[in-house]
Amino acid sequence: MGSSRRVRVGVPRIRRGIIATLTTVLTVVTLAATISSAHAAPEPTPVRYTGGPYVAMGDSRASGGFFTPTPDYFLGCKRSAFNYPAVVAVMTLPRHFVDTSCAGAQAPHLYRTAQRTNVGAKPPQLHLVPRDAQVITVSIGGNDMRWGAILSRCNTAPLNDRRCRHNPQLEQEVRWRIARMENRVTPALRAIRKKAPRAQIIVVGIGGFMGNHGCWPMVPVSDPDVRWMNRVFDRAGDALRRATTKVDGTFIDANRRSAGHDPCNLINPWYESSLSNGSIAYPYHINQAGAIAIASMVNAAIRR
């Protein structure tokens, strides 16, 4: 009898232990599922444009680089009054327009490093981005890549050929310059996305001023090297596209979409030639026609 009582008393204890164990397991499983679900939650979907704040960020491709007698041009950033962001603002009529672009900017200047100019340091451009921004255009990467260091190796006298396309050392340099640019631009775009989680981020690529042939002295590069340089910008654009995709942004391939409008087009060029006076317009940078063309691309890319 005593033995039977011990068994009857022990059974409830065993059941209580099993129930407690199962409860603990279920709690852990539920907590793990909740955490997993939270991490798997999709990023906020960018809002459709309804006239909300528009912010322009970037380097001289955004700031303009061509002279206008306005305060913004002389305040260290060479910001033209008729740059492509200003044209986009006219096309879209935002309730609030902020242009933070600054000639010479590199990717770190967008979000974490002050930029030195001839009239003092400029704070990171991200400081001026409101959280409720609906559209943010970004032109960046050219100064991180320093494409000028590549192009200068290809410049030549009339009827000469530097054969850049066959230079293995230069090809290796191109690869690391493009990789460096992508590695610097990616965290900058992620910082922008974090600051403005619902904005449409539109990245405008680099290039566009190398066509299918040279035209000395406006583009003092041999025809085969011009085509090679054009492909270099295609590769740079592909790197910027990858970085843009990581923040659910839209990429505008300015290099491929500018075909036929390089400085050798004497009727309707979108870019200045190498002969441009730096005090009036930057060589190989967007001119007024180019600003309108790029603005039209941006306007068409905005989701409404």
C-alpha positions, 0 to 999 in steps of 0.5 A: 500500500505504501508503495502504491501511494508513492506512485500515485503521489509521483504521477502528478509531479511528473505531469506538472514537470512535463507541462512546465517544460512544454510551456518553456519550450513553447515560450522560447519558440514563440519568442524566436518566431517573433524575433525572426518575423521582426527581422524579416519584416520588409523595409518601408515602401517608398511613398508615391510623389505627391508634391512633398519635400524634394532634396538634391544631393551630390557633387558637381554633376548635381551642383551644375559646375557652370557659372551663374552670378548667384550667391550659391555659386560663390559660397564654396559649392559652385551651385548653379541656379539652373542645375538639373535639380533646379529644373527637376524642382520646376517640373515637380513643384515640391512644397519644399526644395533643398539643394545640398549638392556641392562641387568636389563632394565625395561619398563620405561628404554626404553623410559623415564627413564635413567637406572643405571648400574655399569658403569654409567647411560644409557639414555632411549633406545628410544634415539637411535631409528631412525625414519626410522627404519624398524624393531624393536625387543623388549624383555621387561617385565620380570623385571617389573613383577619380575618373580624371586620373584614368582619362588623363592617361589617354589624352593624346596629340592629333592622330596619335593613340595612347592605347589605354585599352591595351594597358593591363596596369591601367585596367587593374587600376580601373577595377580597383577605382570602381570597386572603391567607388562602390564600397564608398557609395553603398554606405552613403546611400544606406545612411540616406535611406535610414534618414528618409525611410519612405523617400524615393532615392534616385541615383544619377550615374556618371559618364556621358561625355565619351562617345564613339570617337574623339574630336581633337582638341575637344576630346583629345583621345583616340577613337578606340580609347574613347570607346574603351573609356565609354565602357569604363563608365558603363562598368562604373554605372553598373557598380552604382546600380548595384549600390542603388538596388541595395536601398530600393532606389532607382538608377538612371544610367546617364552614360548609356542614355546620353549616347550621341550627346558627347562634346563631339556633337557640335549641334546638341551636346549635353556635356562641356568639352576639354576646352571649357574654362574651369571658371565658366564651366567644368570640362566634361561636365553637364551643360545647360542642355544636359541639365534639362535632359537629366532633369527630364530623366529624373522627372520620368523616373519619379513614381506618382 
